[in-house]
Structures are given as C-alpha cells and as structure tokens.
Amino acid sequence: MQRNQVALLVTVIIIVIAGYFLVRNAKSPAASPESTTSTSTSPESASTEIGTTTTTITGGGTLGIVGTGGYTVKEISIQNTAPKAPDYNAPLAFSASLGLTADQKSALEARAASLRAQLAKNPFNFTAWLALGTVFKTAGDYAQAATIWTYLTLTWPTDAIALGNLGDLYMNFIKDYPKASASYLGAIKNDSRQINAYRSLFQLYSSLYTPNNSAAEDILKKGIQNNPEALDLYVLLARYYRDTGRIAEAKAEYDMAIVIAKGQTNAGAADILADITAEQAALK
C-alpha cells in the first residue's frame, strides 16, 4: 500500500513538471530552423536615401535581401592629372639661322639618339630629359626645348634647374621676358641659392623688362639676403648704386665686397680684390 502511494506521488510530480515545460514553450516559441529574419534601418546620408533592408536566411542556406526606400548611385570619374610627357622621338628641327655644320648636326643627332634610348628604358629619367632639352635648344628648336623643360617643371615641381633653363631660354632666345622673369623667380623659390638666377633677373630688370622701378635693386638685395657670401651680387649692387648716383650706398656695398674678397683664396682672388678696390676708389 505504502509502495503504491509512493509510485503515485512520483507520477504526479512528473506530470506537473512536463506540464510546466509545455506551457513555457507555448509562451516563448523557438525560432524556426527553416527561416531566420532580421530587419535593420540604415540612416540617411546627405545625398543617398538608403531606406529599410530585410535579410532572410532560409534553411537551405540561401541569402535573400529585400530593400525599401530610394537608392541613388553616383558615378565618380577619376581623372589622371599627371602631365603628358613630350615625344622624346620628335626629330630635331635645326634652325638655319644658326649655321650649324654637318658635323655639328651629326653630333647632336647622335646625342639625341643616346638620350632617347635612355628614356625608352626609363621614361622618368630626369637627367636624360634635361639633356634632351639642351640638345633641342642647341639645334635651334626652342619650342621643343621649352616643351621638354616645362614638362620637367610640372613632373618635378620642386626642381630649380629646369626652371633656370627656361629662364635663360625665354630671356635670351625666345625673348619672352615675362615668362623669363616667372621662370627665374620659380627657380629661386625652389632653391634660394641659385645665384645665376638673381644675376640674370638683375640684367633682365635693368635693361629689358621692368615690373617696377625698384625691381633690379630688390632682386639683388634678396639674393644677398639669401646668399650673404655671394661676392658678385655685392659688386653688381655697388655698380648699380654708382651708376644711379647713389655714391654713399655704392661705397657701402663695395666695402662689403672687399671684406668678402679678402677672405677668398681661389685662383684670381687677388686680382678680383684689386679690381673692386680700384672701382671703389674711383667713386666721385
């Protein structure tokens, strides 16, 4: 009797527990293995409406995406801004006005062929491009020389040599003085030690092209400021003051030039010092 009561009590407990789990599962159904759905809403951007996107993964592993809202797709073009290289195989156009001999032309052709071979192997050979521009300039093809050196200034914008070459080309051959000025000033901007650029600009501003009344004086002062040991710039400025009647200022610049000349030990330094001293003594 007692054993029957115990068995009955165990049976009742089992039924109660089973009933609890049935009720719990009915209230909180598990996700079906056949379909899993997630929904997310993306924020709108300044130019694109994304809307709502629903992603569904089926039991077979197939991914389905359904979107609502407006979508804008913009095509952005990417432009190649690198400068186009000149044709290094362009033939030399010899200027008849230069009167080059057959041997001189042949030598230039041979030099050009050598440089073209170097550029065929390495189109970014700066030295070869620079020299090829010189070959065209020597042949009298100033337009092609300008094209090559301009390309170098665009491809190597921090270089000063090609800009200096352009300055000389525009000033002394093409006779485009504003471009000569801009080229020399660009060379100085890239390398303030370009003494020849200051000297050439002084000549340009003194006799050929005058941006303003003090341009010649100012460029020498700037050169001296950036190159305080540049003897010839002091002498040029002293002569400029002498020729414009500013004798006291001329004497002061000669004094500075003499100090620098006394410190030089190179060949001909003594003769240079003697000439500067004589010029100062002749001031009236």
C-alpha positions in Angstrom: 0.0 0.0 0.0 2.7 2.4 1.0 4.7 1.5 -2.1 1.7 2.2 -4.3 1.3 5.7 -2.7 5.0 6.5 -3.4 4.7 5.5 -7.0 1.6 7.6 -7.4 3.3 10.6 -5.9 6.3 10.3 -8.3 3.9 10.0 -11.3 2.1 13.2 -10.2 5.4 15.1 -9.9 6.5 14.0 -13.4 3.2 15.2 -14.9 3.5 18.6 -13.2 7.0 19.2 -14.5 6.1 18.1 -18.0 3.1 20.5 -17.9 5.3 23.4 -16.9 7.6 23.0 -19.8 4.7 22.7 -22.3 3.2 25.9 -21.1 6.6 27.7 -21.1 7.3 26.6 -24.7 3.9 27.7 -25.8 4.5 31.2 -24.5 8.1 31.6 -25.9 8.3 29.7 -29.3 11.8 29.0 -30.5 12.9 30.4 -33.9 12.1 28.1 -36.7 15.2 26.5 -38.3 13.6 27.0 -41.6 13.5 30.8 -41.6 15.5 33.5 -39.8 14.7 37.1 -40.5 16.5 40.3 -39.3 15.5 43.8 -40.1 17.6 46.9 -39.9 17.1 50.5 -40.9 20.1 52.5 -42.2 20.3 56.2 -41.5 20.0 58.6 -44.5 23.2 60.1 -45.8 23.4 63.7 -47.2 23.0 62.5 -50.8 21.6 58.9 -50.7 18.4 57.5 -49.2 19.2 54.0 -48.0 15.7 53.0 -46.6 15.0 49.7 -44.8 16.8 46.5 -45.6 15.5 43.0 -44.7 17.8 40.0 -44.8 16.4 36.4 -44.8 18.4 33.2 -44.4 16.5 30.0 -45.4 17.1 26.6 -44.2 18.9 25.7 -47.5 21.4 28.5 -46.9 20.0 30.9 -49.5 20.5 34.6 -48.6 17.8 36.9 -49.7 17.9 40.7 -49.3 14.8 42.9 -49.8 15.2 46.7 -49.6 12.7 49.6 -49.4 13.3 53.3 -50.0 15.1 55.3 -52.6 18.6 54.5 -53.7 21.0 56.9 -55.5 24.2 55.6 -57.2 26.6 58.2 -58.3 29.5 57.6 -60.7 32.6 59.5 -59.8 35.1 60.0 -62.5 38.8 59.8 -61.6 41.0 61.9 -63.9 44.7 61.4 -64.4 46.2 64.8 -63.7 49.8 63.8 -64.4 51.3 65.9 -67.2 51.7 64.2 -70.6 55.3 63.5 -71.5 56.6 65.1 -74.7 57.5 62.8 -77.6 61.2 62.1 -77.0 61.4 60.7 -80.5 60.5 64.0 -82.0 63.0 64.8 -84.8 65.5 67.6 -84.3 64.5 70.7 -86.3 67.7 72.6 -87.0 67.5 76.3 -87.3 69.1 77.6 -90.5 70.0 80.9 -88.7 72.5 79.1 -86.5 74.6 77.9 -89.4 75.4 74.6 -87.9 77.9 72.4 -89.8 77.2 68.9 -90.9 79.5 67.6 -88.2 77.7 69.6 -85.6 74.3 68.4 -86.7 75.6 64.8 -86.7 76.9 65.1 -83.2 73.6 66.5 -82.0 71.7 63.7 -83.7 74.0 61.1 -82.0 73.5 62.7 -78.6 69.7 62.8 -79.1 69.7 59.1 -80.1 71.6 58.2 -76.9 69.2 60.1 -74.7 66.1 58.6 -76.5 67.5 55.2 -75.8 67.8 56.1 -72.1 64.2 57.4 -72.0 62.9 54.3 -73.7 64.3 52.3 -70.8 63.2 54.8 -68.1 60.6 57.5 -69.2 61.2 59.2 -65.8 64.9 59.7 -66.2 65.1 63.4 -65.2 68.7 63.9 -66.3 68.1 62.4 -69.8 65.1 64.7 -70.3 67.0 67.7 -69.1 69.9 67.0 -71.5 67.5 66.3 -74.4 66.0 69.8 -73.9 69.5 71.2 -74.2 70.1 69.3 -77.5 66.9 70.8 -79.0 67.9 74.2 -77.8 71.4 73.9 -79.3 69.8 72.8 -82.6 67.7 76.0 -82.5 64.4 74.2 -81.8 63.4 76.4 -79.0 59.8 75.5 -78.9 60.6 71.8 -78.3 63.2 72.7 -75.7 60.6 74.8 -73.9 58.1 71.9 -74.1 60.5 69.4 -72.5 61.7 71.7 -69.7 58.1 72.8 -68.9 57.2 69.1 -68.6 60.0 68.7 -66.1 58.8 71.6 -64.0 55.3 70.0 -63.8 56.6 66.5 -63.1 59.3 67.6 -60.7 57.7 70.8 -59.3 60.4 71.3 -56.6 63.3 71.3 -59.1 65.1 74.5 -59.8 67.4 73.5 -62.7 64.7 73.2 -65.4 63.2 76.5 -64.3 66.6 78.2 -64.6 67.0 76.7 -68.1 63.6 78.0 -69.1 64.5 81.4 -67.7 67.6 81.5 -70.0 65.6 80.2 -73.0 62.8 82.8 -72.6 65.2 85.7 -71.9 68.0 85.2 -74.4 66.4 83.2 -77.2 62.6 83.3 -77.3 62.6 86.9 -75.9 59.5 86.4 -73.8 60.5 88.5 -70.8 57.5 88.0 -68.5 58.0 84.2 -68.8 61.7 84.6 -68.3 61.0 86.5 -65.1 58.5 83.9 -63.9 60.8 81.1 -64.6 63.8 82.6 -62.8 61.7 83.5 -59.8 60.3 80.0 -59.7 63.9 78.7 -59.6 64.7 81.0 -56.7 61.6 79.9 -54.9 62.7 76.2 -55.2 66.3 76.9 -54.4 67.3 80.3 -52.9 71.0 79.5 -53.7 70.5 79.9 -57.5 73.0 82.8 -57.8 72.8 82.9 -61.6 69.0 83.4 -61.4 69.5 86.6 -59.3 72.2 87.8 -61.7 70.1 87.1 -64.7 67.0 88.8 -63.2 69.1 91.9 -62.4 70.1 92.0 -66.0 66.6 91.5 -67.2 65.1 94.1 -64.9 67.9 96.6 -65.6 67.5 96.8 -69.4 64.9 94.5 -70.9 61.8 94.2 -68.6 60.9 96.3 -65.6 58.0 95.1 -63.5 58.5 98.1 -61.2 61.1 100.8 -60.6 62.9 99.0 -57.8 62.9 95.5 -59.3 66.6 95.4 -60.3 67.7 96.7 -56.9 65.3 94.5 -55.0 66.3 91.2 -56.6 70.0 91.9 -55.8 69.1 92.6 -52.2 67.1 89.4 -52.0 70.0 87.5 -53.4 72.4 89.0 -50.9 70.0 88.2 -48.1 69.8 84.6 -49.1 73.4 84.3 -50.0 75.5 86.6 -47.8 78.8 85.3 -49.3 77.9 85.9 -52.9 80.6 88.4 -53.8 79.4 89.2 -57.3 75.9 90.3 -56.1 77.5 92.9 -53.8 79.6 94.2 -56.7 76.5 94.3 -59.0 74.6 96.3 -56.4 77.5 98.6 -55.8 77.8 99.3 -59.5 74.0 99.9 -59.7 74.2 102.5 -57.0 77.2 104.1 -58.6 75.5 104.3 -62.0 72.4 105.8 -60.5 74.3 108.4 -58.5 73.8 106.9 -55.1 77.5 107.1 -54.1 77.3 106.6 -50.4 75.3 103.4 -50.9 77.7 102.3 -53.6 80.7 102.8 -51.2 79.0 100.7 -48.5 78.4 97.8 -50.9 82.0 98.0 -52.2 83.1 97.8 -48.5 81.2 94.6 -48.1 82.5 93.1 -51.3 86.1 93.9 -50.3 85.7 92.1 -47.0 84.4 89.0 -48.8 87.1 89.2 -51.5 89.9 89.4 -48.8 88.6 86.1 -47.4 88.8 84.2 -50.7 91.8 82.1 -51.6 90.8 80.8 -55.0 92.9 81.5 -58.1 92.5 85.0 -59.3 91.2 86.2 -55.9 93.9 88.8 -55.6 93.1 90.3 -59.0 89.4 90.4 -58.1 90.2 92.3 -54.9 92.4 94.8 -56.7 89.6 95.5 -59.3 87.0 96.0 -56.6 89.2 98.3 -54.6 90.0 100.3 -57.7 86.3 100.7 -58.6 85.6 102.0 -55.1 88.5 104.4 -55.2 87.1 105.8 -58.4 83.8 106.8 -56.9 83.1 110.5 -57.1 
